[in-house]
Amino acid sequence: MEGPRVAIIGTGQMGSAAARRLAGLGYSIILWNRTRSKAERLASSIGARVASTLEEAVGYAEYGLVFLLDDDSLAWLAATLPRSDGLVLVNHSTNTPRMSVAAARRLEGLGVCYVEAPVIGGPSALEEGRAKVLVAGEDRCIRRAASLLRDLAGSTVKTGPLGSAMAAKLAYNMVIMTSLAVLGEAVLLAESHGVGLGLLGEVLEGTPLEELSKYLARVAGVEDPGGARMHIAAKDLEHAGRALYDSGIPGPVSAAAGNLYRMGLAGGCGGYYYGATSRILRGCRQEE
Ligand SMILES: NC(=O)c1ccc[n+]([C@@H]2O[C@H](COP(=O)([O-])OP(=O)(O)OC[C@H]3O[C@@H](n4cnc5c(N)ncnc54)[C@H](OP(=O)(O)O)[C@@H]3O)[C@@H](O)[C@H]2O)c1
C-alpha cells in the first residue's frame, strides 16, 4: 500500500536526510531541487520520483517539506508556487520571522496550510529521528502536520504564533555560532602559549564550560563532525541580524561572529564544518 505522499523541496544536506528517513518509514517521496541532478542521485538511492517542476511536485503530494537555504529562496518559493488547495507545507528551513510570516500570508491565498518548523540538529540527527523541531502556526495546520512531524522529529516544541519558531531557532543559533567563534580565538591564544587542545580540555573539566570540550578539536579544524557548512553559519547570523534590526535591537556580538564566518567563506573555508573557527583565523587557503 502506498504511504502518505510527500514532496521534498530542496535536496541539500537536510532535505536529503529527511527524504531518506521518510522513505525508510514507507512514505511515497517526490523530490524537487533547483539543481535536478542532485535530486536524481538521491532518488535512485531511496526509490523516489523526481519532479521536473515545482507544480508537478506539489500536485502529487499531500505534504510539502521545505529545506531551502535562506529568505531569498523562501520568497522565490512563495512567489512561484501554483494554487495548491489542501497542501500542508511544512517549512523546515531557517528563515527570519518576517519572511516566514510574509510567505505564510501569500501561501494562505493559494489554499496552502503553512507550518513553520525549523530544525535543531544536523542531517544525521534528522535522518536518525533525533532532531528537535520547533513548531509555530495555526493549530488547524499544525494538527494536519502532526503525524508527519512525529515520524520526522525526535521531539517537538510548540513556540506560539507564526514567526516565533524562527525567532527561537535564530536565537539558539546565535548562541552556538557566536560561542564557537570566540572559542576559536581562545584555542589560538592558548596554543600560542604552548597550551594545546588536550591541556585546554583539562582546564575546562569540572567547570561550567566543560560542555565546550567536545568542540575543541572541531574549532581547531582537526575533527569534522559532518553537518552544516560555513555558508549556513554566515547566512544564519546575517538572518539573525535582520531579525534583531526588525525588532530595533542592536546585535554587535552576533554581527562580529557573522563577519568571521563570512571571512571564512571569502578565505576558502566554504567546504569546512561551520564551527572550524580557528581554521578561519589561521587562513584556510594557506593550509591547503
Ligand atoms: N545543515 C544543517 O546542519 C542544518 C541544521 C539545521 C537547519 N538547517 C537549515 O536547513 C536549511 C537547508 O540547509 P542545508 O544544510 O540542507 O543546506 P544546503 O545543503 O546548502 O542546501 C540548500 C538547498 O537550498 C537550495 N537553494 C539555495 N538557494 C536557492 C534558491 N535561490 N532557489 C531555490 N533553491 C535554492 C539548494 O539547491 P541547489 O542544490 O540547486 O543549490 C539546496 O537544495 C537551511 O535553511 C539551514 O539553515 C541546516
The ligand as an SDF file (V2000), in Angstrom:
LIG
                    3D

 48 52  0  0  0  0  0  0  0  0999 V2000
   22.9030   21.5840    7.6970 N   0  0  0  0  0  0  0  0  0  0  0  0
   22.4800   21.6530    8.9410 C   0  0  0  0  0  0  0  0  0  0  0  0
   23.1160   21.0700    9.8460 O   0  0  0  0  0  0  0  0  0  0  0  0
   21.2150   22.4080    9.2960 C   0  0  0  0  0  0  0  0  0  0  0  0
   20.6810   22.2210   10.5810 C   0  0  0  0  0  0  0  0  0  0  0  0
   19.5020   22.8750   10.9250 C   0  0  0  0  0  0  0  0  0  0  0  0
   18.8750   23.7060    9.9920 C   0  0  0  0  0  0  0  0  0  0  0  0
   19.4180   23.8770    8.7460 N   0  0  0  0  0  0  0  0  0  0  0  0
   18.6910   24.7520    7.8000 C   0  0  0  0  0  0  0  0  0  0  0  0
   18.0640   23.9230    6.8120 O   0  0  0  0  0  0  0  0  0  0  0  0
   18.0500   24.6020    5.5420 C   0  0  0  0  0  0  0  0  0  0  0  0
   18.7590   23.7340    4.4940 C   0  0  0  0  0  0  0  0  0  0  0  0
   20.1000   23.5710    4.9250 O   0  0  0  0  0  0  0  0  0  0  0  0
   21.0990   22.5410    4.1960 P   0  0  0  0  0  0  0  0  0  0  0  0
   22.2250   22.3140    5.1300 O   0  0  0  0  0  0  0  0  0  0  0  0
   20.3460   21.4060    3.6280 O   0  0  0  0  0  0  0  0  0  0  0  0
   21.6410   23.4870    3.0290 O   0  0  0  0  0  0  0  0  0  0  0  0
   22.3400   23.0630    1.6590 P   0  0  0  0  0  0  0  0  0  0  0  0
   22.9020   21.6950    1.7560 O   0  0  0  0  0  0  0  0  0  0  0  0
   23.2050   24.1930    1.2790 O   0  0  0  0  0  0  0  0  0  0  0  0
   21.0900   23.0110    0.6400 O   0  0  0  0  0  0  0  0  0  0  0  0
   20.4180   24.1900    0.2910 C   0  0  0  0  0  0  0  0  0  0  0  0
   19.2410   23.8670   -0.6080 C   0  0  0  0  0  0  0  0  0  0  0  0
   18.6020   25.1090   -0.9790 O   0  0  0  0  0  0  0  0  0  0  0  0
   18.5680   25.1900   -2.4090 C   0  0  0  0  0  0  0  0  0  0  0  0
   18.6500   26.5940   -2.8070 N   0  0  0  0  0  0  0  0  0  0  0  0
   19.5820   27.5080   -2.4400 C   0  0  0  0  0  0  0  0  0  0  0  0
   19.2910   28.7100   -2.9660 N   0  0  0  0  0  0  0  0  0  0  0  0
   18.1740   28.5360   -3.7080 C   0  0  0  0  0  0  0  0  0  0  0  0
   17.3730   29.4080   -4.4960 C   0  0  0  0  0  0  0  0  0  0  0  0
   17.6840   30.7090   -4.6310 N   0  0  0  0  0  0  0  0  0  0  0  0
   16.2750   28.9160   -5.1200 N   0  0  0  0  0  0  0  0  0  0  0  0
   15.9510   27.6060   -4.9940 C   0  0  0  0  0  0  0  0  0  0  0  0
   16.6670   26.7170   -4.2520 N   0  0  0  0  0  0  0  0  0  0  0  0
   17.7580   27.1900   -3.6150 C   0  0  0  0  0  0  0  0  0  0  0  0
   19.7480   24.3590   -2.8900 C   0  0  0  0  0  0  0  0  0  0  0  0
   19.5730   23.9880   -4.2500 O   0  0  0  0  0  0  0  0  0  0  0  0
   20.8470   23.5940   -5.1720 P   0  0  0  0  0  0  0  0  0  0  0  0
   21.1510   22.1490   -4.8750 O   0  0  0  0  0  0  0  0  0  0  0  0
   20.3710   23.8250   -6.5470 O   0  0  0  0  0  0  0  0  0  0  0  0
   21.9890   24.5100   -4.7680 O   0  0  0  0  0  0  0  0  0  0  0  0
   19.6420   23.1740   -1.9230 C   0  0  0  0  0  0  0  0  0  0  0  0
   18.6120   22.3080   -2.2980 O   0  0  0  0  0  0  0  0  0  0  0  0
   18.7380   25.9610    5.7680 C   0  0  0  0  0  0  0  0  0  0  0  0
   17.7670   26.9530    5.9850 O   0  0  0  0  0  0  0  0  0  0  0  0
   19.5720   25.7150    7.0300 C   0  0  0  0  0  0  0  0  0  0  0  0
   19.8220   26.8980    7.7500 O   0  0  0  0  0  0  0  0  0  0  0  0
   20.5700   23.2430    8.3710 C   0  0  0  0  0  0  0  0  0  0  0  0
  1  2  1  0
  2  3  2  0
  2  4  1  0
  4  5  1  0
  4 48  2  0
  5  6  2  0
  6  7  1  0
  7  8  2  0
  8  9  1  0
  8 48  1  0
  9 10  1  0
  9 46  1  0
 10 11  1  0
 11 12  1  0
 11 44  1  0
 12 13  1  0
 13 14  1  0
 14 15  2  0
 14 16  1  0
 14 17  1  0
 17 18  1  0
 18 19  2  0
 18 20  1  0
 18 21  1  0
 21 22  1  0
 22 23  1  0
 23 24  1  0
 23 42  1  0
 24 25  1  0
 25 26  1  0
 25 36  1  0
 26 27  1  0
 26 35  1  0
 27 28  2  0
 28 29  1  0
 29 30  1  0
 29 35  2  0
 30 31  1  0
 30 32  2  0
 32 33  1  0
 33 34  2  0
 34 35  1  0
 36 37  1  0
 36 42  1  0
 37 38  1  0
 38 39  2  0
 38 40  1  0
 38 41  1  0
 42 43  1  0
 44 45  1  0
 44 46  1  0
 46 47  1  0
M  CHG  2   8   1  16  -1
M  END
$$$$
